[in-house]
């Protein structure tokens, strides 16, 4: 527990700020999630331009407001808006950006099988690279005077 009066006030103030900031972040997450789901609908042939545009505007507004209030860094909000705009453009062009969509979770057995098949192929290439770089990096020994 804080002992100084100013520290007690600071704890109260931080608590209020946390609640306020979480509201803005929650609004951002909700708006972005709804937009992404609408764009994914484009992949199943249910793309509706009149439905997706307003969702993009809401997501953009929520991100901008969070940046203005200092909840998100301005560059972070700008980058995320740009990525959402790129998704919108690709969806309108008929190409849904699957790279921006979270991949479905694989079973543990599938991940192990993938890892075991990839591991032997990568190991020899890595060894050859390290040998070549280590020999090139070595310098001849410096001469010493006697």
C-alpha positions in Angstrom: 0.0 0.0 0.0 1.2 3.5 -0.8 2.3 5.6 2.1 2.4 9.1 0.6 -0.7 11.1 -0.1 0.4 11.8 -3.7 1.0 8.1 -4.4 -2.5 7.3 -3.1 -4.0 9.9 -5.5 -1.9 8.6 -8.3 -3.2 5.0 -7.8 -6.8 6.3 -7.9 -6.1 8.3 -11.0 -4.4 5.4 -12.7 -7.4 3.2 -11.9 -9.8 5.7 -13.6 -7.5 6.0 -16.6 -7.3 2.2 -16.9 -11.1 1.9 -17.1 -11.3 4.7 -19.6 -8.5 3.3 -21.8 -10.0 -0.2 -21.7 -13.2 1.2 -23.1 -11.4 2.7 -26.1 -9.4 -0.5 -26.7 -12.5 -2.6 -26.4 -14.3 -0.4 -29.0 -11.3 -0.7 -31.3 -11.2 -4.5 -31.0 -14.9 -4.9 -31.6 -14.9 -2.6 -34.6 -11.9 -4.3 -36.2 -13.3 -7.8 -35.5 -16.6 -7.0 -37.1 -14.9 -5.5 -40.2 -12.6 -8.5 -40.6 -15.6 -10.9 -40.3 -17.4 -9.0 -43.0 -14.4 -9.1 -45.3 -14.1 -12.8 -44.6 -17.6 -13.1 -45.8 -16.3 -11.9 -49.1 -14.3 -15.1 -49.4 -17.5 -17.2 -49.1 -19.2 -15.1 -51.8 -21.3 -13.1 -49.4 -19.5 -9.8 -49.9 -21.7 -6.8 -49.6 -20.0 -3.5 -50.3 -22.8 -1.5 -48.6 -22.2 -3.5 -45.5 -18.4 -3.5 -45.3 -17.7 0.2 -46.1 -19.5 1.5 -42.9 -17.7 -1.1 -40.8 -14.4 0.1 -42.2 -15.4 3.7 -41.3 -16.3 2.6 -37.8 -13.0 0.8 -37.3 -11.1 3.7 -38.7 -12.9 6.1 -36.4 -12.3 3.9 -33.3 -8.6 3.6 -34.1 -8.2 7.3 -34.7 -10.1 8.2 -31.5 -7.9 5.8 -29.5 -4.8 7.4 -30.9 -6.1 10.9 -30.2 -6.8 10.0 -26.6 -3.4 8.5 -26.2 -4.5 4.9 -25.7 -2.7 3.8 -28.9 0.4 5.3 -30.4 -0.4 7.4 -33.5 1.9 5.3 -35.7 0.3 2.1 -34.4 -3.2 3.3 -35.3 -2.1 4.6 -38.7 -0.5 1.3 -39.5 -3.6 -0.7 -38.5 -5.9 1.6 -40.5 -3.6 1.1 -43.5 -3.8 -2.6 -43.2 -7.6 -2.5 -42.9 -7.8 -0.3 -46.0 -5.7 -2.8 -47.9 -8.0 -5.6 -46.9 -11.0 -3.5 -48.0 -9.4 -2.8 -51.4 -8.5 -6.5 -52.0 -12.0 -7.5 -51.0 -13.5 -5.0 -53.3 -11.3 -6.3 -56.1 -12.5 -9.9 -55.4 -9.3 -11.2 -53.7 -9.8 -11.8 -50.0 -6.5 -11.4 -48.2 -6.1 -14.7 -46.4 -2.7 -13.7 -45.1 -4.3 -11.2 -42.7 -6.7 -13.8 -41.3 -5.7 -15.8 -38.3 -4.9 -19.4 -39.2 -7.0 -22.1 -37.6 -5.3 -24.0 -34.8 -3.7 -27.3 -35.8 -3.7 -30.3 -33.6 -0.5 -31.1 -31.7 0.1 -34.2 -33.8 -0.1 -32.3 -37.0 2.4 -29.7 -35.7 4.8 -32.4 -34.6 4.6 -34.2 -38.0 5.3 -30.9 -39.7 8.2 -30.1 -37.4 9.8 -33.5 -37.8 9.5 -33.4 -41.6 11.0 -29.8 -41.8 13.8 -30.3 -39.3 16.1 -32.7 -41.2 15.9 -30.6 -44.4 16.9 -27.4 -42.6 19.8 -28.8 -40.5 22.4 -29.5 -43.3 21.9 -26.1 -44.9 22.4 -24.4 -41.6 25.6 -26.2 -40.9 27.1 -25.5 -44.3 26.3 -21.8 -43.9 27.9 -21.6 -40.4 31.1 -23.2 -41.6 31.5 -20.9 -44.5 30.8 -17.8 -42.5 33.2 -18.9 -39.7 36.1 -19.4 -42.0 35.6 -16.2 -43.8 35.3 -14.2 -40.5 38.6 -15.4 -39.1 41.6 -13.1 -39.4 45.2 -14.2 -39.5 47.0 -14.0 -36.2 48.8 -10.7 -35.4 52.6 -10.8 -35.4 54.3 -10.1 -32.1 57.7 -8.6 -31.6 60.3 -10.4 -29.4 
